[in-house]
Amino acid sequence: MKSAQKEKKSNPQKGKILPADEGTRKAVLDFLKKSLEKSYFDVLLIPAKTPETKSYSWILLKDESLLEQADPLPPVMTVQGGNALSSITKHGDPNLRIGALMRPCEIRAAVELFKLNQIDLDNISLISIDCPGAMPLQEYMVEPDKIADSFKTISEKWEISDTLRPVCQICHRFSLASLLPSSEPESSSDQSERVLPASDLHIGLIGTENKNIFFIPVTDKGKDILEKLGLSPEDSLQDWESKVEEMRKSKLEKKEKFNQEWQNKIEGTDKFVAAFDACINCHNCMRVCPICYCQQCYFDSQFLNLSPGDYLERAEKRGALRFPLDTILFHLGRMSHMVLSCVACGACEDACPMSIPVAQIFTLVGDQTQKDFHYVPGRNRGEPLPLQDFVEDEFGEVETPSEGAEVSTEEAEKNA
Amino acid sequence: MPKALKINKSVDEGIKELLEFLIQNEKIKGVFTLKKMNDEGAVSYSLITDLDELKEAVPLYPFMPVNAGKVLSAFSLQAATKERVAAVLRPCELRAFVELVKRVQGSLENILLISLTCGGVYTLKSLNNGNLAKQLPQYWEAVKKAEIDPDIRVTCRSCENFIPHLADMTVAAVGKKDIDNECVILLNSQKGEDFALNAPGSAITEEMETADTEKLKKLRVEQKEKLFDDFDKNGVGTKAFIKTFAACLGCHACSHACPICFCTLCDFDSKSCEYQPLSFVSELSQKGGLKVPPGNIFFHLGRMTHMAVSCISCGMCSDVCPVNIPVATVFTRVGDSLQKVLDYIPGRDVEEAVPSGTYKEEEFAEVGEQ
């Protein structure tokens, strides 16, 4: 890993800068149009405005004319891109060369799903793009024009607005850095010698004041796309890199504050339980989550169904038993199953009918637990999932009691 | 005239007093009812067995976090309860439970059904806005006057089935001017009368259907006709249907919230409805683009054919939809139409078989003829 970073400094990354005279959206779509025209891709996967509504859907796009309705960065994230991609290859590769343009968190979700054998990436090129964030979905559906307007300003000026979704406001993974295996913290896995970046090609938007867009090839596939379209990556990316770094620092600052704030809000059983007081156990959060791929979730199954006598027994133990059952168990269970792969995309919070800050809670826990495993979900296709990987020296500090904390046998027996 | 119990307390306190009596005198082991979760208005259904916990109950709170029919089905799915319990639930929730019992998804045995003449519930979102507490006075005013609170669910505003005919006991609410001081609980069945024996309060007689309930029924039917008119103008036909569901994410929140949708693994969540690789290729060869994940319209139509016959218009589906699709309006409209054609009212009689499961030799001949 370290040698890769050194290499990066001595061979600064180059890209291709293209003018965006008619705006960055048009410039991106023109590039994609070219890729279809030159038959580099058979189809594109890109969000498009759903006709006669103001909403957006993922379209597997073959016909160029449909690009008129396409938008690489809609104001909202409706379906998580990882889920859209997964639905295509779930039962096998349709043998279509797909160019999939998605937000960084969606790319990373797709990579996690790839590790979970839910996506076949062979014929897919993943194209990531700098992301200004997204607006709260339910607010957008109520006032689409107003929210779309706010988003336009926010995305053009790269503001960290408090009208963005809360998890977007603190997202420091909005650009290419966390789609690379070298992303901090350094992986502790012995198997990470397989270095396969998440993204094939990245589109840089920040740092250009909307006058240009940057194409940054990451993998050989990415380089190939640019070459075939006659775009040689020979330009300096300094403008983009410095602005990305600036934004990243600001986001990290906000994230620090957020982590402290939320740690206080939900630490401990009482506070955690209280956060879910209004939860109706509808499981929307689970269903829209890209990482939750189980055909039938354990928490939707009959495993948790009891006989009336058992329900009454449980009710009598505490004097009252909340129905539907096992709300907290569901959240903790889901968390223990997926949080190490949580890409903090915020789809869960958008889908919650009770406005519970699910994404903020899961993002906090994801952040802490992923750090413990030196893991960043989705940065490296070759990096195994922490729970699937055996690392011989790990968490020694938890196994061995620290000095001065020795407990006598007597005390231990008392406390047992 | 039917028997009733009159308790000289507010309608909230009165029903709680009855529940306390039933638990204390071991007539029931526990009661399913709404319980406060916090001081911000969050509530949840709860099986309450302890009298202290019962103090936190809010049985008539105008909020439906989950359709109680689903709750009772989960409770009695494996077997009928051997111990008696009571359940305080709204007319539509009771009808939903009856529809589930018909489908072998629960049992009515040993459950004392307590309902109310229903003024409707607020949407789930109204809790998020923090306005629910402020709305309560407005809500109860409308109930007293037998009028429609404009802020309740769309399905509630158009509901003419707000009188629970299958309940054992019914809290009289609609049109009762004195609900701040007086709680009248109608005893609709022998079971209801038996459980009310020696209960606190005085024995009176009172009709469930009154001039006031008739008045509200007329208003609700008016609202329903307006809703249906509007839908018939704008929502009918393939194009309109697709437009209505255009923003659909395919999250299936609606089916999971629906009490009638009881399947542990819905067909539309299963592999059978997922596209094979060739389907993508073939559809793309016919059309210039394809929405993914695919199958949203198919899901809605499929779900509709499976459950619309039993749709009791509770409105949970619209409330849980993340993109504000008026699912309940569509399903209510189709359900109403379908139920009329089949001469079927879901939940009116547990012995009445679900039409889609019955064979009638002579039926719809007029459709078969050219």
Interface residues (C-beta under 8 A of the other chain):
Chain A: V43 L45 A48 T50 P51 E52 T53 S55 S57 W58 I59 L60 L61 K62 D63 S65 L66 T78 V79 N83 A84 S87 I88 T89 K90 H91 G92 D93 P94 N95 L96 L137 Q138 M141 V142 A274 D277 A278 I280 N281 C282 H283 N284 R287 V288 Q295 Q296 D300 S301 Q302 N305 L306 S307 P308 G309 Y311 L312 A315 E316 R318 G319 A320 L321 R322 F323 P324 L325 T327 D350 A351 C352 P353 M354 S355
Chain B: K29 G30 F32 K35 M37 N38 E40 A42 S44 Y45 S46 L47 I48 T49 D50 D52 E53 E56 P65 V66 K70 V71 A74 F75 S76 L77 Q78 A79 A80 T81 K82 E83 V85 L124 K125 L127 N128 K243 A246 A247 L249 G250 C251 H252 A253 H256 A257 T264 L265 D269 S270 K271 E274 Y275 Q276 P277 L278 F280 V281 L284 K287 G288 G289 L290 K291 V292 P293 P294 D319 V320 C321 P322 V323 N324
